[in-house]
Amino acid sequence: MLKSFGENARYKVIELLGQGSFGTVFLALDTKLSRRVALKVTNQKLDKVSIQRFQREGEVTPRLRHPNIVTIYDADVHNNQGYIVM
């Protein structure tokens, strides 16, 4: 199982929460801000086009405000794997 993820291993994995066809979601600790987060990591390495789409989603989604939409704290690509922190 994944133990840490992100630049400088910022997110320390605590436990697996769920897995789907696109990604795996972990309960993790954001070591920079000392808070628990949900970390979704893509299951496959992303190609150039997929990376661009993923990064665009990471830019647009945090602008949405609705009680039924989770807050995005971080979204990026690390070692060709996309991740979203909620």
PLY file of the C-alpha trace (Angstrom):
ply
format ascii 1.0
element vertex 86
property float x
property float y
property float z
element edge 85
property int vertex1
property int vertex2
end_header
0.00 0.00 0.00
1.03 3.58 -0.64
2.77 5.14 2.38
3.18 8.76 1.27
2.54 10.87 -1.79
3.19 14.29 -3.27
6.14 16.63 -3.48
8.46 15.95 -0.51
6.03 13.20 0.62
3.67 15.88 1.94
0.73 13.47 2.34
1.21 10.51 4.68
-1.29 7.73 4.04
-3.22 6.50 7.08
-5.61 4.00 5.52
-7.39 2.98 2.33
-10.93 4.39 2.05
-12.03 3.11 -1.35
-11.03 2.16 -4.85
-12.63 2.59 -8.26
-11.72 2.28 -11.91
-10.14 5.77 -12.10
-8.50 6.15 -8.72
-7.90 5.10 -5.16
-8.92 7.22 -2.16
-6.92 7.23 1.05
-7.30 8.91 4.41
-4.07 10.87 4.73
-2.33 13.43 6.88
-1.29 16.70 5.25
2.04 17.10 7.03
2.37 20.75 6.04
-0.97 21.84 7.53
-1.36 19.08 10.14
-4.85 18.04 9.06
-6.54 14.87 7.89
-7.57 14.84 4.23
-8.93 12.50 1.60
-6.25 11.84 -1.02
-7.42 10.54 -4.40
-4.63 9.17 -6.60
-5.12 8.01 -10.18
-4.64 4.29 -10.69
-2.65 4.70 -13.89
0.15 6.97 -15.00
-1.23 9.81 -17.10
-0.21 10.71 -20.64
0.39 14.33 -21.69
-3.23 14.99 -22.74
-4.64 13.38 -19.58
-2.27 15.44 -17.43
-3.53 18.64 -19.07
-7.17 17.63 -18.51
-6.48 16.64 -14.92
-4.71 19.92 -14.20
-7.59 21.87 -15.74
-10.05 20.01 -13.51
-7.83 20.87 -10.55
-8.04 24.55 -11.47
-11.79 24.70 -12.14
-13.25 22.48 -9.40
-12.08 24.60 -6.42
-14.09 27.53 -7.81
-17.36 25.64 -7.34
-19.25 26.34 -4.14
-22.12 24.10 -3.13
-22.95 22.14 0.05
-22.82 18.86 -1.91
-19.43 19.50 -3.54
-16.33 18.60 -1.57
-13.70 21.31 -0.99
-10.49 20.80 -2.97
-7.32 21.78 -1.10
-4.73 20.65 -3.64
-4.58 19.00 -7.05
-1.46 18.21 -9.02
0.50 15.57 -10.89
3.43 13.79 -9.23
5.50 11.23 -11.17
2.82 11.22 -13.92
0.10 10.29 -11.43
-2.64 12.77 -10.73
-3.87 13.43 -7.23
-6.60 15.49 -5.62
-6.66 16.42 -1.94
-10.09 17.00 -0.40
0 1
1 2
2 3
3 4
4 5
5 6
6 7
7 8
8 9
9 10
10 11
11 12
12 13
13 14
14 15
15 16
16 17
17 18
18 19
19 20
20 21
21 22
22 23
23 24
24 25
25 26
26 27
27 28
28 29
29 30
30 31
31 32
32 33
33 34
34 35
35 36
36 37
37 38
38 39
39 40
40 41
41 42
42 43
43 44
44 45
45 46
46 47
47 48
48 49
49 50
50 51
51 52
52 53
53 54
54 55
55 56
56 57
57 58
58 59
59 60
60 61
61 62
62 63
63 64
64 65
65 66
66 67
67 68
68 69
69 70
70 71
71 72
72 73
73 74
74 75
75 76
76 77
77 78
78 79
79 80
80 81
81 82
82 83
83 84
84 85
